Amino acid sequence: MSPYSKYCFVPCSFTGLLTSGVPCIPEIDVTAPWLRFILYGTLLVVLVALVVISQTRNLNKTRKLLKEKEQALDQIEKQKFELETRDKNLTDSLIYAQRIQEALLPSEEYFRRYFNASFIFFKPKDIVSGDFYWIGEKKDKIFVVAADCTGHGVPGALMSMIGLEIIDKAINEDNIESPAVILDVMNRGLEKTFSREKNLGTIIRDGMDIGLCMIDRKKRKIVYSGAFFPLYLIRDNTLTEIKGDKIIIGMNPERLEYASHEIDLMEDDIVYIFSDGYVDQFGGDENKKFMYRRFRYLLTRIHTFAVEDQKSILEDNIKSWMAGNPQLDDMMVLGFKPLSGNSK
C-alpha cells in the first residue's frame, strides 16, 4: 500500500473539506465569470504581446529596408550627378570640337565667292561630322572636294581633319592638278598614317569615300574623279551620272589609278556631289531607304529653283521623310553651277 494512498486528492466542496479528515482539492467552478475574465484577459494580453512583438520586428525590418533604400538612393544621386557632370563635360568638348571643325570647313558664304549659284546642305548625325568638304583655287583652277569618312561622330571628325590636311597639301604645296592623282595621294597618305598603329597590334580599318572636281573656267571644262562618290550633272532637265571608282580611300597600300572624267561645261549646268547619308535614310510610309532613284527625281524637279530654295526643299523633304525616325548617318549635299561667278 502506497504511503500516499491515505490522501484522496479528489474534488470536494469547501464544506466537505472542513468536515472530512481526508485532504482533497477544492472543486473549482470553471463557469464562474471571474475565472473566464481572468482566462480571456490572459489570452488577450498574450495575443497583444505577440502582435506587438511581431509589429516591432516588422517595424525594425522596415526601418532597415528604408535605411538601405536611402543609402541606395544617395548612391544613385551621386552617380547621377557624376554622369551628368561627365556628360556636360563631354558635350562641352564636342561643341568646342564642332567649332574647330566648322572653322576648318568653308562656309556657304565663302563657297559663293567661287560660285554665286551654290548651296551647302550639311547635317551631321552627331555634334561633329565624318562628312567634310573643301574648296580652293590654284592657278586659275577651282577644286571642290566632298568626302564621307566610314565613321561618324568623333572618329569620323578626326579622320576628316587628316583628309583635309592631305588635300590641302597635295593641291597647294605639291601643285597636283589631276583629281585622279590627288585621290591616289590621299589613299597612300591615309594608309601610311594608320599603318603606324600596326606595330601596336591595332589595325585601323577605316577609310573614306570621296568626290573631287577640278573646274577650269577658261576651258569651260570640269574634271571629276571619285571613290564610291557619284557626280550628278543636270543639263536641259536631263540628269547625267558620273560614277566613282569602287575603291575606298585609305584601304589600299599600293599605288592606284583612279578614273578621270572630263566634261565640257555649258552655262546653266548644275552639279551635285553628295554623301550617302541622305539616300540611305529610313522613312516614308513603308519605313524604307530614300534611295538614289528618289533623290535623282527630286533633283530634276528642283534644279531650276534658286539655290536657297533647293537647300530648303532638301531639308524639308528629308525631315518629312524621316517622320520621327532617328538620323542614321551624316548628310551632305553640295550643289553649284560651275560657270557661275568669278574666281576668288
Steps between C-alpha positions, in 0.01 A plus 500: 500500500635837396585741780306762308187293460351639814471832324215527262555788263155525365288804438283583794300788623640746748253373759612140453853613551415624847305192612713233339830391626621410152699767314344589167521757223230762515265472208527802267207623304642567155183673396553777750508843331804617684698197382397552140600863531847401621544240224381730223700787641814285507442383142441858388818618667696217336351577159572870537855421606546275197358766267724765653806277467410419136433864416824604667693250292326613183566862591868426556516322164322791332736748659795294382361479146429874497851572615642275229278668239607843620862396467428356154321822398789707628736283296277535191484877542876511534548288189239708315686818587828348387344383171338839440832671566682265263227540237518878526880497475482265201232708331696820562808335349302385196350846452849649510618234253204594280617862498846387396357285223272780380800733491683256274205440269424783254180687571223535245593867463860403426382237254304766312814702447579238239147409385224757534238233447584240763378351825623266773256268675696364796328307780727302736349202680683595819649831607810445288501337158687240298385672181709795386549725198768735370543762229812676377655665199843440349627640170152612384362153568236445769495178700188374678522201732227310685582198714335255736711322760387147587429610857297790633519699820842537662683224300368637172584857597858405585540325165349799320768723650768269361329496160480879486871529578599252226279672240629847581862383482451311173341798324669803653846364580555215257316685220310190384218589260367159397208385719591136435856554621380690807280202594798268468707731721220502758472124491871448566509782754217355711637148477844621608352699789303210642767235434695641797246332729580154366812478714280539807277211399211722385411531133277790397243383245337834434521688172292749305289544189571816306412705195742760357435754225745724321329786313687687227282798412727618218462170319145458632574150617453295816716200587360255754638201687320315776533211740146363541370859466293572187464842342165615364497759220165637384475668162178580313296310762706187441707346779832339413670282761879470512580202720803481724738205522412232754832539681481640850762758597748395769460123472753430224875524565592464132489780244163522326371661183162662543293579193493861379180634338521820294179683408445811289288752687209713390375817662204366700651164600456417866704239687417305817743305718364327809567238765277194545341622824204657321417210270551235772264666749204285606150644496187534292177302533680166472805604706748435220814678378454818297716348226684656202200476268289733716797730548561534125131568443501766773803676350352506151187663645678773695822574304349807329406661832717755679780327691361620835166339416667177393674475834176568691312238298770238563485572873119500523474190284733288715329613820165396358646172376654410838163546677645446846770249399847574639763637266730212407800676349650839420334673205668725246391633161702759304330667206662760274507637149866467390491804269320732739695785656867588482813347645612631835 
